[in-house]
Amino acid sequence: MYDRLLVPTDGSGPANAALELAGRIASPTATLHVLVVTGAEDDCDGGPRDASERTVDELLDDARETVTADVEAVITEERRGDPGERILEYVEAADIEIVVVGAHGRRVADPVVLGRVTEGVVRDAPVPVLVARASDDIRTLYPFERVLVPTDGSDHARAALDLGIELAAETGATLHLLSVVDATGYGTGSESAALIDRLEENATRELEAAAERAATDGGVDVRTTVVRGSVHRAISAYAEANDVDLLVMGTHGRSDDGELPGSVTERVLRTAPAPVLTVRVRETNGS
């Protein structure tokens, strides 16, 4: 599947989960890069720093042992400095196709602790970023059987749809397309009800067009659903109710305040019951 993967690691449970998942989505001839960044207070996920208990060589040896059987080559590196900056530099220098990172979360019901560095990588990486956590059952996740792409017709949703179609076609997964009509900002009168109905009709048409494209371009089995409610809650609830293996979502990149733009992707990353694959839409001049 992927030929050049990067996993930043600190030896923690989430980082190990990311390693295992990276090994599963890698092609047999892939090169998997494992990176430890030292010299900063925070690890790659903002959680407890296990590297203080083990040497960098030990961390890299453990990582190599975890993934050696899954890929053709493993490259281990240590860099010093700010973790986020070093990770993004490595992505460019090694022509990485996907970054797989860990995020803390004890149970499915617990919000994920993304951490400063993981947030920055998701926000700024020029390649897709797959976020996993230690509580994910990595052994059963791949090949994916159910891939969910929430869509609203935006550019970043279309980018996620492209990637979702590709993954579903490659793994034989059922592609779930979900549109959420957020009715929370409308009143209860007849005019509001009519407006919500129109929004739902528009969402249904967009989903039908997306489903036709997925079936035509990828030959995949597609299921479409339109629901009403809080967008990020509805996405996470759908993923849990339908035992989704992977969510694919778009992100715009850096916002003016430096945070993840559009709270939906950020909130889903924190609450989803399965790994989330984000794809960034590159901004163009004048956008």
N, C-alpha and C positions, 0 to 999 in steps of 0.2 A: 504494500500500500504506500507507505511513505519511505523514502530512501535516505533522507538526511534529517535526523531528529535530534533535538537538544533537550536534556533533562537537567535543570539545576537541582542540586541535592545538598542537604545538610544531614542526611542520615536519619531523619525523622520518619514517623509513620506515613504522613502524607507524601513525602518525597519518595519513599519506597513504593507507595501505591502508584505514583506517577511513573516510576521506573518500570514497574510490571506492566502497566497499561501501554507505555511506549513500546515495550517489547512485543506486545500483541498486535499493535497497529503497524509495526514496521514490516517492510518487505523482507524476505529471506536474505536478500543481498544488500540490506541497508547498512549504513554507518550510523551508529548511535553515539552521540556526543554527551558526555557526562561532565558537568561543570560544578566545581566547588569554588565559591567566592569567599575569601577570608579578608580580615582586616576591617570589618564593620561590625557594629553591635547587633544588627538584625540579621537573621538568616533569610533564606529565599522566600519565606512565608510569614515572617514576623512572629514566629512562635519560639518555643524553647530551642536553644542552639545546642544540638547534640554534638556538633563538631568540637565543642569544648571538652567532651569526654572521650573522643576518639581523634586520632590524628587524621590529617587530610589523606594521607596514603591509605589508611585503614578504610576511610569512607569510600574512596575511589576503588579500592580492591573489592569491597563488598558490593558496590554498584556493578562493577564489571562481572562479578560472579552471578549477579541476578539476571543479567541480560545477555550474556555471552552466547547462550544456546539459541537465542531468538534472532540474532542478526549476524551479518558477515564480519563486521568490524566494530570494535568499541574504542572510542578515543576519549581518554580522561584528561581533564585539564584543571589546573588551579589558577585562579586569577585573584588579584588583590584590588581592593577599592570598594566603591559603592556597588552593591549587588545588582541593582536594576540597570545601572549603566554598563556594567561588565556583561550582563546577559544580552542586552540589546546589541552591544558591540560584537559579541560572539556570533549572534544571529547573522549579522551582515558579513562578517569575515569568513564564516564557514558555509555561507550560502544555505542556511538551515531552511527546511520546508515547514516544520511545525515545532513548536515548543510545548512540552508537556510539564506542567507544574503541579505541585501539591498544595492543598489548602486544608486547614485544620477544621475538624468537625467530628464529634464523638459518635453521634447517632444520626439517623436519617432525619429525625425531627429537629435536630439542632441546627441553628444557622451556622453556615460556614464562616470561619474567620479567614478572610482572604489575605490580610497582611499587606503592608505598604508595597513591598516589592512585587508580589503577585498582581496587585491592582495596576501597578505601573507597567508591567509586562503586557497584561491584557490590553491596557489603554494604548500603548505605544508600539508594540511589536508589529512589524510589517508583514508578518506571516500569521496563520491561524495559531491560537493558543488553546490547548486542551487542559482544563482544570479538573483534577481528581482529588479525592480525599481518602484518608485511611479507611473510613467506614464503607467505601465502595467495594462491592464483591468483584474484584478485578477478574477473577478466574472465569466468571460467567458472562462477562461483558462483550467479548469479541469472539467470533464475528457478531456484529450488532444485528439484532432481530427487529428492533423498533427504534426508529430515529424520529425525533420530534423537531420540527421547524416552526416556531411561532412566526407569523407573518402579518404585516400591516400594509404591504404594498410599497414601503419605503425602499430607498436605495440599499440601506444596510440589511433589510430583510431579504431583498432580492439576492444580495451576495451570499447570505446564509442559505437561501434556497438552492443556489447553484451548488454549493458545497454539500448540502444535504442530499440532493439528487445524486451527486457523484458517489457519496458514501453508501447510499442505499443501493445503487446499482452495483457497486463493487462487492458489497457484502450480502446482497439478497434480502436486505431488510425491508420491512414495511415502512413507508414514509408517512408519518402523521403530520398533517398541516393544520395548524390551529390559528384561528383569528379570535381575538377577544375584543368585544365591544364594551368599552368602559362607560357604563351608564351612571357612574357615581356623581358626575357633575351636573346632572339634569334633574329637573323637578318631576313631579308626578302627574302633571296635567296632560290633557289630550295632545297638545302641541309637542310636548316633550316626548310623549310616547310615540307619536308619528315620526319624530326626528330619529329616535332610537331605532325604530323599525327600518327607516331608510339606511341608517348606518349598518344595520345588520344585513340588509339586502346588498349593499355595496361590498361588504366583507365577504358575503357568500359568492358574489360574482368574481371577486379577486381570487378567492380560494379555488373556484372552479377553473379559472384560467391557469393558476399555478399548478393544479393537479393535472390538467391536460398537458402542460409543458413537461411535467415530471414523467408522465406516462409515455409521452412521445420521445423525449430526449434520452430518458434513462431506462425506459421499459420497466419501471418499478411499480409495485402495488402501492396505491395511495389511499389514505383515508383523510377526509376533511371534516372539520368540526368548527362551528361558530358558537361561542358562548358569551354570556354577559357577566361582567364582574370586574373586580380589581385585576389589572392585567398581570402583574407578576405573580399574584396569588393563584390566579386561574391557570397560568402556565405550569407552575409547580404542582398544583393539584392534579392537573391533567396528566403530567408526567408520572406522578405516583399512582394514580388510578389505572393507568394503562401500562404500567411496568416498563416504562421507556428506558432504553439502555443508554441513550445519548441525546442531549439537546444541542442544537446548532443555532447560534444567534449571532447577529451582527453588532458591531460597535463602531461609532463614528470616529473614535480616536480621542485626542485630548480636547477637553472643553476649556473655556476661558479660565475657570478656577482650578484647572489641573486635575479635576476628579473625573471618574468614569462618566461619560455623557449619557443622558437619558437614563433615569433611575431604573428602568425595567431590566436591562441586562445585568446591572450591578445587583439588583435585588434577587433576580433569578439565580445568579451565581452563588448567592448566600443561602438560598433556600431549596434549590433543586435537589431531588432525591437521586440524581445520577450525574455523571460527569457532564460538563458543559464545554462545548467547542465554540470559541468565538472567532469571528473573522472580521477584520477591520476594513472599513471602506475608506480608501484613500481620498483625502479632500483635494478638490481642484480649485484653482484660482477663481475667486469670485463666488465660491460656494458658501 
